[in-house]
């Protein structure tokens, strides 16, 4: 398909999203990251080590959130119990994200730079299609996690754990960023690859 037939808003949106992710990389310190969930090199064998897997900022973010949540579960008391419930929900959700929601975002930079990734295109399309199909479930899981976070916040206030309250707010912002930016961007990657396939 000719490049001029691609709606102009698609590459613009992808470019803006790439800028947002670049900002996320800049505000994280890799040396402070916890252990990320899943395997960040699970996708795109056509890419070299620098390009493959998931965007580093999101791997770091998931690792940091996991580390903070683990610390909360180790507090014991009703706070620890509430944190354990959040952990149960969050780990299952993160596995889904790292399976099909986050990996397509690894194509944002190659797309912005006009690079080719023919071998990676089918995987990116399949994953973004899966995300589009599972989007209602992913949003429902966010709602359930928010409800569990509300319980955790109540217990943390009662037992005076201000660090846990900071974690609650950080995870809420993370989920909102996914809903407003990252999930739509991952879907747009797949759509863009579909319509520009012969040119990529």
Secondary structure, DSSP 4 states (H G I P E B T S, - for coil): --GGGS-HHHHHHHHHHHHHHHHHHHT--GGG--PPSS-TT-S-TTS-TTTSSS-HHHHHHHHHHHHHHHHHHTT-HHHHHHHHHHHHHHHHHHHHIIIIISGGGGHHHHHHTT---HHHHHHHHHHHHHHHHHHHHHHHHHHHHHHHHHHHHHHHHHTT-HHHHHHHHHHHHHHHHIIIIIHHHHHHHHHHHHHTGGG-
